[in-house]
């Protein structure tokens, strides 16, 4: 995460929705849920919200830093490489 209240934290991408991403455990909100049936209790649920894709970046597994992705053709395969340390992933 590059911006917002969870800046510097990392997590797994759960879904991508039109330029916005939902990341596991980040950008959480508390939602008050009303009781559905009589006799049930209402509750407060924590839920992840979508954040703009410009505020997140991929973390390189080798150097552990947020990085941009480059592409390189090796033989007949196209692989992704880290722009900082040139490691493939």
MODELLER restraints for C-alpha pairs under 7 A, 6 or more apart:
rsr = mdl.restraints
at = mdl.atoms
rsr.add(forms.Gaussian(group=physical.xy_distance, feature=features.Distance(at['CA:1:A'], at['CA:7:A']), mean=5.04, stdev=0.5))
rsr.add(forms.Gaussian(group=physical.xy_distance, feature=features.Distance(at['CA:1:A'], at['CA:8:A']), mean=5.44, stdev=0.5))
rsr.add(forms.Gaussian(group=physical.xy_distance, feature=features.Distance(at['CA:1:A'], at['CA:9:A']), mean=5.71, stdev=0.5))
rsr.add(forms.Gaussian(group=physical.xy_distance, feature=features.Distance(at['CA:1:A'], at['CA:10:A']), mean=6.27, stdev=0.5))
rsr.add(forms.Gaussian(group=physical.xy_distance, feature=features.Distance(at['CA:1:A'], at['CA:55:A']), mean=5.98, stdev=0.5))
rsr.add(forms.Gaussian(group=physical.xy_distance, feature=features.Distance(at['CA:1:A'], at['CA:56:A']), mean=4.58, stdev=0.5))
rsr.add(forms.Gaussian(group=physical.xy_distance, feature=features.Distance(at['CA:1:A'], at['CA:57:A']), mean=6.58, stdev=0.5))
rsr.add(forms.Gaussian(group=physical.xy_distance, feature=features.Distance(at['CA:2:A'], at['CA:8:A']), mean=6.20, stdev=0.5))
rsr.add(forms.Gaussian(group=physical.xy_distance, feature=features.Distance(at['CA:2:A'], at['CA:55:A']), mean=5.02, stdev=0.5))
rsr.add(forms.Gaussian(group=physical.xy_distance, feature=features.Distance(at['CA:2:A'], at['CA:56:A']), mean=5.46, stdev=0.5))
rsr.add(forms.Gaussian(group=physical.xy_distance, feature=features.Distance(at['CA:3:A'], at['CA:55:A']), mean=5.45, stdev=0.5))
rsr.add(forms.Gaussian(group=physical.xy_distance, feature=features.Distance(at['CA:6:A'], at['CA:26:A']), mean=6.38, stdev=0.5))
rsr.add(forms.Gaussian(group=physical.xy_distance, feature=features.Distance(at['CA:6:A'], at['CA:27:A']), mean=6.51, stdev=0.5))
rsr.add(forms.Gaussian(group=physical.xy_distance, feature=features.Distance(at['CA:11:A'], at['CA:23:A']), mean=5.86, stdev=0.5))
rsr.add(forms.Gaussian(group=physical.xy_distance, feature=features.Distance(at['CA:11:A'], at['CA:24:A']), mean=5.51, stdev=0.5))
rsr.add(forms.Gaussian(group=physical.xy_distance, feature=features.Distance(at['CA:11:A'], at['CA:25:A']), mean=6.76, stdev=0.5))
rsr.add(forms.Gaussian(group=physical.xy_distance, feature=features.Distance(at['CA:12:A'], at['CA:23:A']), mean=5.60, stdev=0.5))
rsr.add(forms.Gaussian(group=physical.xy_distance, feature=features.Distance(at['CA:12:A'], at['CA:24:A']), mean=5.36, stdev=0.5))
rsr.add(forms.Gaussian(group=physical.xy_distance, feature=features.Distance(at['CA:13:A'], at['CA:21:A']), mean=6.92, stdev=0.5))
rsr.add(forms.Gaussian(group=physical.xy_distance, feature=features.Distance(at['CA:13:A'], at['CA:22:A']), mean=5.97, stdev=0.5))
rsr.add(forms.Gaussian(group=physical.xy_distance, feature=features.Distance(at['CA:13:A'], at['CA:23:A']), mean=4.50, stdev=0.5))
rsr.add(forms.Gaussian(group=physical.xy_distance, feature=features.Distance(at['CA:13:A'], at['CA:24:A']), mean=6.25, stdev=0.5))
rsr.add(forms.Gaussian(group=physical.xy_distance, feature=features.Distance(at['CA:14:A'], at['CA:22:A']), mean=5.50, stdev=0.5))
rsr.add(forms.Gaussian(group=physical.xy_distance, feature=features.Distance(at['CA:14:A'], at['CA:23:A']), mean=5.55, stdev=0.5))
rsr.add(forms.Gaussian(group=physical.xy_distance, feature=features.Distance(at['CA:14:A'], at['CA:24:A']), mean=6.16, stdev=0.5))
rsr.add(forms.Gaussian(group=physical.xy_distance, feature=features.Distance(at['CA:15:A'], at['CA:21:A']), mean=5.81, stdev=0.5))
rsr.add(forms.Gaussian(group=physical.xy_distance, feature=features.Distance(at['CA:15:A'], at['CA:22:A']), mean=5.33, stdev=0.5))
rsr.add(forms.Gaussian(group=physical.xy_distance, feature=features.Distance(at['CA:16:A'], at['CA:22:A']), mean=6.48, stdev=0.5))
rsr.add(forms.Gaussian(group=physical.xy_distance, feature=features.Distance(at['CA:19:A'], at['CA:52:A']), mean=6.25, stdev=0.5))
rsr.add(forms.Gaussian(group=physical.xy_distance, feature=features.Distance(at['CA:19:A'], at['CA:53:A']), mean=5.65, stdev=0.5))
rsr.add(forms.Gaussian(group=physical.xy_distance, feature=features.Distance(at['CA:20:A'], at['CA:50:A']), mean=5.76, stdev=0.5))
rsr.add(forms.Gaussian(group=physical.xy_distance, feature=features.Distance(at['CA:20:A'], at['CA:51:A']), mean=5.36, stdev=0.5))
rsr.add(forms.Gaussian(group=physical.xy_distance, feature=features.Distance(at['CA:20:A'], at['CA:52:A']), mean=4.39, stdev=0.5))
rsr.add(forms.Gaussian(group=physical.xy_distance, feature=features.Distance(at['CA:20:A'], at['CA:53:A']), mean=5.09, stdev=0.5))
rsr.add(forms.Gaussian(group=physical.xy_distance, feature=features.Distance(at['CA:21:A'], at['CA:50:A']), mean=5.17, stdev=0.5))
rsr.add(forms.Gaussian(group=physical.xy_distance, feature=features.Distance(at['CA:21:A'], at['CA:51:A']), mean=5.46, stdev=0.5))
rsr.add(forms.Gaussian(group=physical.xy_distance, feature=features.Distance(at['CA:21:A'], at['CA:52:A']), mean=6.29, stdev=0.5))
rsr.add(forms.Gaussian(group=physical.xy_distance, feature=features.Distance(at['CA:21:A'], at['CA:53:A']), mean=5.91, stdev=0.5))
rsr.add(forms.Gaussian(group=physical.xy_distance, feature=features.Distance(at['CA:22:A'], at['CA:48:A']), mean=6.66, stdev=0.5))
rsr.add(forms.Gaussian(group=physical.xy_distance, feature=features.Distance(at['CA:22:A'], at['CA:49:A']), mean=6.10, stdev=0.5))
rsr.add(forms.Gaussian(group=physical.xy_distance, feature=features.Distance(at['CA:22:A'], at['CA:50:A']), mean=4.47, stdev=0.5))
rsr.add(forms.Gaussian(group=physical.xy_distance, feature=features.Distance(at['CA:22:A'], at['CA:51:A']), mean=6.37, stdev=0.5))
rsr.add(forms.Gaussian(group=physical.xy_distance, feature=features.Distance(at['CA:24:A'], at['CA:48:A']), mean=6.85, stdev=0.5))
rsr.add(forms.Gaussian(group=physical.xy_distance, feature=features.Distance(at['CA:25:A'], at['CA:48:A']), mean=6.47, stdev=0.5))
rsr.add(forms.Gaussian(group=physical.xy_distance, feature=features.Distance(at['CA:26:A'], at['CA:48:A']), mean=6.26, stdev=0.5))
rsr.add(forms.Gaussian(group=physical.xy_distance, feature=features.Distance(at['CA:27:A'], at['CA:48:A']), mean=5.67, stdev=0.5))
rsr.add(forms.Gaussian(group=physical.xy_distance, feature=features.Distance(at['CA:27:A'], at['CA:49:A']), mean=5.72, stdev=0.5))
rsr.add(forms.Gaussian(group=physical.xy_distance, feature=features.Distance(at['CA:28:A'], at['CA:46:A']), mean=6.24, stdev=0.5))
rsr.add(forms.Gaussian(group=physical.xy_distance, feature=features.Distance(at['CA:28:A'], at['CA:47:A']), mean=5.25, stdev=0.5))
rsr.add(forms.Gaussian(group=physical.xy_distance, feature=features.Distance(at['CA:28:A'], at['CA:48:A']), mean=4.33, stdev=0.5))
rsr.add(forms.Gaussian(group=physical.xy_distance, feature=features.Distance(at['CA:28:A'], at['CA:49:A']), mean=5.97, stdev=0.5))
rsr.add(forms.Gaussian(group=physical.xy_distance, feature=features.Distance(at['CA:29:A'], at['CA:46:A']), mean=5.52, stdev=0.5))
rsr.add(forms.Gaussian(group=physical.xy_distance, feature=features.Distance(at['CA:29:A'], at['CA:47:A']), mean=5.42, stdev=0.5))
rsr.add(forms.Gaussian(group=physical.xy_distance, feature=features.Distance(at['CA:29:A'], at['CA:48:A']), mean=6.40, stdev=0.5))
rsr.add(forms.Gaussian(group=physical.xy_distance, feature=features.Distance(at['CA:29:A'], at['CA:49:A']), mean=6.99, stdev=0.5))
rsr.add(forms.Gaussian(group=physical.xy_distance, feature=features.Distance(at['CA:30:A'], at['CA:44:A']), mean=6.29, stdev=0.5))
rsr.add(forms.Gaussian(group=physical.xy_distance, feature=features.Distance(at['CA:30:A'], at['CA:45:A']), mean=5.50, stdev=0.5))
rsr.add(forms.Gaussian(group=physical.xy_distance, feature=features.Distance(at['CA:30:A'], at['CA:46:A']), mean=4.48, stdev=0.5))
rsr.add(forms.Gaussian(group=physical.xy_distance, feature=features.Distance(at['CA:30:A'], at['CA:47:A']), mean=6.37, stdev=0.5))
rsr.add(forms.Gaussian(group=physical.xy_distance, feature=features.Distance(at['CA:31:A'], at['CA:44:A']), mean=5.54, stdev=0.5))
rsr.add(forms.Gaussian(group=physical.xy_distance, feature=features.Distance(at['CA:31:A'], at['CA:45:A']), mean=5.11, stdev=0.5))
rsr.add(forms.Gaussian(group=physical.xy_distance, feature=features.Distance(at['CA:31:A'], at['CA:46:A']), mean=6.23, stdev=0.5))
rsr.add(forms.Gaussian(group=physical.xy_distance, feature=features.Distance(at['CA:32:A'], at['CA:43:A']), mean=6.02, stdev=0.5))
rsr.add(forms.Gaussian(group=physical.xy_distance, feature=features.Distance(at['CA:32:A'], at['CA:44:A']), mean=4.53, stdev=0.5))
rsr.add(forms.Gaussian(group=physical.xy_distance, feature=features.Distance(at['CA:32:A'], at['CA:45:A']), mean=6.38, stdev=0.5))
rsr.add(forms.Gaussian(group=physical.xy_distance, feature=features.Distance(at['CA:33:A'], at['CA:42:A']), mean=5.59, stdev=0.5))
rsr.add(forms.Gaussian(group=physical.xy_distance, feature=features.Distance(at['CA:33:A'], at['CA:43:A']), mean=5.32, stdev=0.5))
rsr.add(forms.Gaussian(group=physical.xy_distance, feature=features.Distance(at['CA:33:A'], at['CA:44:A']), mean=5.96, stdev=0.5))
rsr.add(forms.Gaussian(group=physical.xy_distance, feature=features.Distance(at['CA:34:A'], at['CA:42:A']), mean=4.63, stdev=0.5))
rsr.add(forms.Gaussian(group=physical.xy_distance, feature=features.Distance(at['CA:34:A'], at['CA:43:A']), mean=6.82, stdev=0.5))
rsr.add(forms.Gaussian(group=physical.xy_distance, feature=features.Distance(at['CA:35:A'], at['CA:41:A']), mean=5.23, stdev=0.5))
rsr.add(forms.Gaussian(group=physical.xy_distance, feature=features.Distance(at['CA:35:A'], at['CA:42:A']), mean=4.34, stdev=0.5))
rsr.add(forms.Gaussian(group=physical.xy_distance, feature=features.Distance(at['CA:57:A'], at['CA:66:A']), mean=5.85, stdev=0.5))
rsr.add(forms.Gaussian(group=physical.xy_distance, feature=features.Distance(at['CA:57:A'], at['CA:67:A']), mean=6.59, stdev=0.5))
rsr.add(forms.Gaussian(group=physical.xy_distance, feature=features.Distance(at['CA:58:A'], at['CA:66:A']), mean=5.60, stdev=0.5))
rsr.add(forms.Gaussian(group=physical.xy_distance, feature=features.Distance(at['CA:58:A'], at['CA:67:A']), mean=5.92, stdev=0.5))
rsr.add(forms.Gaussian(group=physical.xy_distance, feature=features.Distance(at['CA:58:A'], at['CA:68:A']), mean=6.95, stdev=0.5))
rsr.add(forms.Gaussian(group=physical.xy_distance, feature=features.Distance(at['CA:59:A'], at['CA:65:A']), mean=5.39, stdev=0.5))
rsr.add(forms.Gaussian(group=physical.xy_distance, feature=features.Distance(at['CA:59:A'], at['CA:66:A']), mean=4.30, stdev=0.5))
rsr.add(forms.Gaussian(group=physical.xy_distance, feature=features.Distance(at['CA:59:A'], at['CA:67:A']), mean=5.96, stdev=0.5))
rsr.add(forms.Gaussian(group=physical.xy_distance, feature=features.Distance(at['CA:60:A'], at['CA:66:A']), mean=6.32, stdev=0.5))
rsr.add(forms.Gaussian(group=physical.xy_distance, feature=features.Distance(at['CA:60:A'], at['CA:67:A']), mean=6.43, stdev=0.5))
rsr.add(forms.Gaussian(group=physical.xy_distance, feature=features.Distance(at['CA:60:A'], at['CA:82:A']), mean=6.40, stdev=0.5))
rsr.add(forms.Gaussian(group=physical.xy_distance, feature=features.Distance(at['CA:62:A'], at['CA:87:A']), mean=6.88, stdev=0.5))
rsr.add(forms.Gaussian(group=physical.xy_distance, feature=features.Distance(at['CA:63:A'], at['CA:85:A']), mean=6.90, stdev=0.5))
rsr.add(forms.Gaussian(group=physical.xy_distance, feature=features.Distance(at['CA:67:A'], at['CA:82:A']), mean=6.39, stdev=0.5))
rsr.add(forms.Gaussian(group=physical.xy_distance, feature=features.Distance(at['CA:67:A'], at['CA:83:A']), mean=6.36, stdev=0.5))
rsr.add(forms.Gaussian(group=physical.xy_distance, feature=features.Distance(at['CA:67:A'], at['CA:84:A']), mean=6.56, stdev=0.5))
rsr.add(forms.Gaussian(group=physical.xy_distance, feature=features.Distance(at['CA:68:A'], at['CA:82:A']), mean=6.48, stdev=0.5))
rsr.add(forms.Gaussian(group=physical.xy_distance, feature=features.Distance(at['CA:68:A'], at['CA:83:A']), mean=5.70, stdev=0.5))
rsr.add(forms.Gaussian(group=physical.xy_distance, feature=features.Distance(at['CA:69:A'], at['CA:80:A']), mean=6.34, stdev=0.5))
rsr.add(forms.Gaussian(group=physical.xy_distance, feature=features.Distance(at['CA:69:A'], at['CA:81:A']), mean=5.82, stdev=0.5))
rsr.add(forms.Gaussian(group=physical.xy_distance, feature=features.Distance(at['CA:69:A'], at['CA:82:A']), mean=5.37, stdev=0.5))
rsr.add(forms.Gaussian(group=physical.xy_distance, feature=features.Distance(at['CA:69:A'], at['CA:83:A']), mean=5.90, stdev=0.5))
rsr.add(forms.Gaussian(group=physical.xy_distance, feature=features.Distance(at['CA:70:A'], at['CA:80:A']), mean=5.70, stdev=0.5))
rsr.add(forms.Gaussian(group=physical.xy_distance, feature=features.Distance(at['CA:70:A'], at['CA:81:A']), mean=5.02, stdev=0.5))
rsr.add(forms.Gaussian(group=physical.xy_distance, feature=features.Distance(at['CA:70:A'], at['CA:82:A']), mean=6.19, stdev=0.5))
rsr.add(forms.Gaussian(group=physical.xy_distance, feature=features.Distance(at['CA:70:A'], at['CA:83:A']), mean=5.91, stdev=0.5))
rsr.add(forms.Gaussian(group=physical.xy_distance, feature=features.Distance(at['CA:71:A'], at['CA:78:A']), mean=6.58, stdev=0.5))
rsr.add(forms.Gaussian(group=physical.xy_distance, feature=features.Distance(at['CA:71:A'], at['CA:79:A']), mean=5.65, stdev=0.5))
rsr.add(forms.Gaussian(group=physical.xy_distance, feature=features.Distance(at['CA:71:A'], at['CA:80:A']), mean=4.70, stdev=0.5))
rsr.add(forms.Gaussian(group=physical.xy_distance, feature=features.Distance(at['CA:71:A'], at['CA:81:A']), mean=5.84, stdev=0.5))
rsr.add(forms.Gaussian(group=physical.xy_distance, feature=features.Distance(at['CA:72:A'], at['CA:78:A']), mean=5.65, stdev=0.5))
rsr.add(forms.Gaussian(group=physical.xy_distance, feature=features.Distance(at['CA:72:A'], at['CA:79:A']), mean=5.39, stdev=0.5))
rsr.add(forms.Gaussian(group=physical.xy_distance, feature=features.Distance(at['CA:72:A'], at['CA:80:A']), mean=6.47, stdev=0.5))
rsr.add(forms.Gaussian(group=physical.xy_distance, feature=features.Distance(at['CA:72:A'], at['CA:81:A']), mean=6.98, stdev=0.5))
rsr.add(forms.Gaussian(group=physical.xy_distance, feature=features.Distance(at['CA:73:A'], at['CA:79:A']), mean=6.28, stdev=0.5))
rsr.add(forms.Gaussian(group=physical.xy_distance, feature=features.Distance(at['CA:79:A'], at['CA:88:A']), mean=6.82, stdev=0.5))
rsr.add(forms.Gaussian(group=physical.xy_distance, feature=features.Distance(at['CA:80:A'], at['CA:88:A']), mean=5.69, stdev=0.5))
rsr.add(forms.Gaussian(group=physical.xy_distance, feature=features.Distance(at['CA:80:A'], at['CA:89:A']), mean=5.77, stdev=0.5))
rsr.add(forms.Gaussian(group=physical.xy_distance, feature=features.Distance(at['CA:81:A'], at['CA:87:A']), mean=5.44, stdev=0.5))
rsr.add(forms.Gaussian(group=physical.xy_distance, feature=features.Distance(at['CA:81:A'], at['CA:88:A']), mean=4.22, stdev=0.5))
rsr.add(forms.Gaussian(group=physical.xy_distance, feature=features.Distance(at['CA:81:A'], at['CA:89:A']), mean=6.09, stdev=0.5))
rsr.add(forms.Gaussian(group=physical.xy_distance, feature=features.Distance(at['CA:82:A'], at['CA:88:A']), mean=6.33, stdev=0.5))
